[in-house]
Amino acid sequence: MLVLGSVASAYRDGIVDTGRETQFLFFVAFLLSFGFIRTSAHMIRAQVSWWPGNVEVGGTHIHHLVWGILLLLICGYVGVAIHPGDPWREIVAVGFGIGTGLTLDEFALWLNLKDVYWSQEGRRSIDAVIVATALSGIVLVGLRSWIDATTEVADGIQAVVGSAGLLGVVLALVNASKEKFGMAIVSLLVPVAGIPSAVRLAKPHSVWAKLFYRHDKRQRSEERFAGSRGQPFWKRGGELLGRLRLRPSGAART
């Protein structure tokens, strides 16, 4: 009972909750029907009493691909035209899988339009089943895994970009409150570039200095930005180049 409960829980979490139940049921029904009908064909050829055996109507042998095609037509119509709800949707998926298994087991017959089931050309039926199994498996497991991984990566990138944007806004506000308006604009475009100016001294008459600086720190700010008033921000050495000062235009050369 514990094992059955674990299997049921895994089925619910990995198949039902991820919206892949109909794909899973189709996949299983397809493989089981192919395995059953291929075994049945070998048993009949070995002259072993086996159900259902050969089906004949009026002396005409009815190949199992006929029943497969009928199932595909019926289930396809119901699925496309009627859109049944649960549990009929799952039943249609099983029926479609069975029809696919019966039909592809005789792929070589309807490809060559002659009975080549036991000849070398009949190998194409096995090839068709292998291809169909691989494609169904990719859609069921591989493709979904890639979609989930892509979604996780996209969510991660979105979180990083959002965090960077938020950091840029915060740095822009800090720089603006320190009267470093040029770096505030740069912070919105390249958040990392606004970090150095945001952690350095604010201008002495800025909102930041009035709120957080005591007399000694404001005096340091006065000394730090002495002579920078009235100049455009790109010429303010204290704001952009640290302690490097831009020489006044009229200064004499030495």
C-alpha positions in Angstrom: 0.0 0.0 0.0 2.9 2.4 0.8 4.4 1.7 -2.6 1.1 2.2 -4.4 0.6 5.5 -2.5 4.1 6.7 -3.5 3.4 5.8 -7.1 0.0 7.6 -7.0 1.6 10.6 -5.5 4.4 10.7 -8.0 1.9 10.3 -10.9 -0.2 13.1 -9.5 2.7 15.5 -9.0 4.7 14.6 -12.2 1.9 14.0 -14.7 -1.5 15.3 -13.5 -0.5 18.5 -11.9 1.8 19.4 -14.9 -1.1 19.0 -17.4 0.5 16.0 -19.2 -2.0 13.3 -18.3 -3.6 12.9 -21.7 -0.1 12.8 -23.3 1.0 10.2 -20.9 -2.1 8.0 -21.4 -1.7 8.3 -25.2 2.0 7.3 -24.9 1.3 4.3 -22.7 -1.7 3.1 -24.7 0.3 3.4 -28.0 3.2 1.3 -26.7 1.0 -1.3 -25.0 -1.3 -1.7 -28.1 1.8 -2.1 -30.4 3.3 -4.6 -28.1 0.1 -6.6 -27.8 -0.7 -6.7 -31.5 2.9 -7.5 -32.5 2.9 -10.4 -30.0 -0.5 -11.5 -31.3 0.8 -11.6 -34.9 3.8 -13.8 -33.8 1.6 -16.1 -31.9 -0.8 -16.5 -34.9 2.2 -17.2 -37.2 3.4 -19.9 -34.8 0.0 -21.4 -34.9 -0.7 -20.9 -31.2 -4.3 -20.6 -30.1 -4.5 -16.9 -29.3 -7.1 -14.2 -29.0 -8.2 -12.4 -31.1 -6.6 -14.4 -33.9 -7.2 -13.6 -37.5 -10.4 -11.7 -38.2 -12.1 -12.5 -41.5 -15.3 -11.1 -43.1 -16.7 -13.1 -46.1 -13.3 -14.7 -46.6 -11.4 -11.4 -46.6 -8.8 -11.0 -43.9 -9.2 -7.7 -42.0 -5.8 -6.3 -41.1 -5.6 -4.7 -37.7 -4.6 -1.4 -39.3 -8.3 -1.2 -40.3 -9.4 -1.2 -36.7 -6.6 1.3 -35.9 -7.8 3.7 -38.6 -11.4 3.5 -37.4 -10.2 4.3 -33.9 -8.2 7.2 -35.1 -11.1 8.6 -37.1 -13.6 8.2 -34.2 -11.3 9.5 -31.5 -9.9 12.3 -33.7 -13.5 13.5 -34.5 -14.6 13.4 -30.9 -11.5 15.2 -29.7 -11.6 17.9 -32.4 -15.4 18.4 -32.9 -16.9 17.6 -29.4 -14.1 18.6 -27.0 -15.2 16.2 -24.3 -14.5 16.9 -20.6 -13.1 14.6 -18.0 -13.0 11.6 -17.9 -13.9 11.3 -21.6 -10.9 13.4 -22.6 -8.6 10.8 -21.1 -10.6 7.9 -22.6 -10.3 9.5 -26.1 -6.5 9.8 -25.5 -6.3 6.1 -24.7 -8.4 5.2 -27.7 -6.2 7.4 -30.0 -3.1 5.8 -28.6 -4.5 2.3 -29.3 -5.5 3.3 -32.8 -2.0 4.7 -33.4 -0.3 1.4 -32.2 -2.6 -0.8 -34.4 -2.1 1.4 -37.5 1.7 2.0 -37.2 2.3 -1.8 -36.7 1.3 -2.2 -40.3 2.8 1.0 -41.6 4.7 -0.9 -44.2 1.5 -2.4 -45.6 -0.2 1.0 -46.2 3.1 2.4 -47.4 3.6 -0.3 -50.1 -0.1 -1.1 -50.6 0.7 -4.9 -50.2 1.1 -7.4 -47.4 4.8 -7.2 -46.6 4.4 -7.7 -42.8 6.9 -10.6 -42.6 9.2 -9.5 -45.4 12.3 -7.2 -45.3 10.1 -4.3 -46.2 8.0 -4.9 -43.2 10.9 -3.6 -41.1 9.6 -0.1 -41.9 6.7 -0.7 -39.5 9.2 -1.1 -36.7 11.1 2.0 -37.8 7.9 4.0 -37.9 7.0 2.9 -34.4 10.5 3.8 -33.1 10.2 7.3 -34.7 6.7 7.8 -33.3 7.9 6.6 -29.8 10.8 9.0 -29.9 8.7 12.0 -30.9 6.0 11.2 -28.4 8.7 10.8 -25.7 10.3 14.1 -26.6 6.9 15.9 -26.4 6.0 14.2 -23.1 9.3 14.5 -21.3 12.1 16.2 -23.2 10.3 19.1 -24.8 8.4 19.8 -21.6 11.6 19.8 -19.6 13.1 22.3 -22.0 10.1 24.5 -21.8 10.2 24.3 -18.0 14.0 25.0 -18.0 13.4 27.9 -20.4 10.7 29.3 -18.2 13.0 29.1 -15.1 15.8 30.8 -17.0 13.4 33.5 -18.2 12.1 34.0 -14.7 15.7 34.2 -13.4 16.6 36.8 -16.0 13.5 38.8 -15.3 14.3 38.8 -11.6 17.9 39.9 -12.3 16.8 42.7 -14.7 14.1 43.8 -12.2 16.6 43.9 -9.3 19.0 45.9 -11.5 16.3 48.3 -12.4 15.3 48.7 -8.8 18.9 49.2 -7.8 19.2 51.9 -10.5 16.2 53.7 -9.2 17.5 53.6 -5.6 20.9 54.8 -6.7 19.4 57.6 -8.8 17.4 58.8 -5.8 20.5 58.7 -3.5 22.6 60.6 -6.1 19.9 63.1 -6.7 19.5 63.7 -3.0 23.2 64.3 -2.9 22.8 66.8 -5.8 24.7 64.6 -8.1 22.2 64.9 -10.9 24.4 63.7 -13.7 25.2 60.4 -11.9 21.5 60.1 -11.0 20.7 59.9 -14.7 23.6 57.5 -15.4 22.4 55.3 -12.5 19.0 54.8 -14.3 20.8 53.6 -17.5 23.7 51.7 -15.9 23.0 51.1 -12.2 26.4 49.8 -11.3 28.0 53.1 -12.5 26.1 55.0 -9.9 27.4 53.1 -6.9 30.7 55.0 -6.4 29.1 58.4 -6.4 26.3 57.2 -4.2 28.7 56.1 -1.4 30.9 59.2 -1.6 30.2 62.5 0.2 27.1 64.4 -0.6 27.3 68.1 -1.5 27.1 70.4 1.5 23.7 72.0 0.7 22.0 68.8 -0.6 19.0 67.2 1.0 21.1 64.2 2.0 23.7 66.4 3.8 20.9 68.3 5.7 19.3 65.1 6.8 22.3 62.9 7.7 25.4 65.0 8.1 26.6 66.4 11.3 28.8 69.6 11.5 32.1 67.9 11.1 31.0 65.8 8.1 29.3 68.8 6.5 32.6 70.7 6.9 34.4 67.9 5.1 31.8 68.2 2.3 32.3 72.0 2.1 36.0 71.4 1.7 35.5 68.6 -0.8 33.3 70.5 -3.1 34.8 74.0 -2.7 34.9 75.8 -6.1 32.5 73.4 -7.8 29.4 75.6 -7.7 28.0 76.9 -10.9 29.9 74.4 -13.1 28.2 71.8 -15.2 28.4 68.3 -13.7 30.7 66.9 -16.3 33.3 69.5 -15.2 33.0 68.8 -11.5 36.1 66.8 -10.7 34.9 66.0 -7.2 31.8 64.3 -8.6 33.2 62.3 -11.5 36.9 61.8 -10.9 37.2 61.5 -7.1 39.9 63.7 -5.7 41.2 64.7 -9.2 40.5 68.4 -9.7 40.0 70.0 -13.1 42.2 73.0 -13.5 40.4 76.4 -14.1 40.5 77.5 -17.7 42.4 80.6 -16.9 45.1 79.0 -14.8 48.7 79.6 -15.8 50.8 76.7 -16.9 53.9 75.8 -14.9 
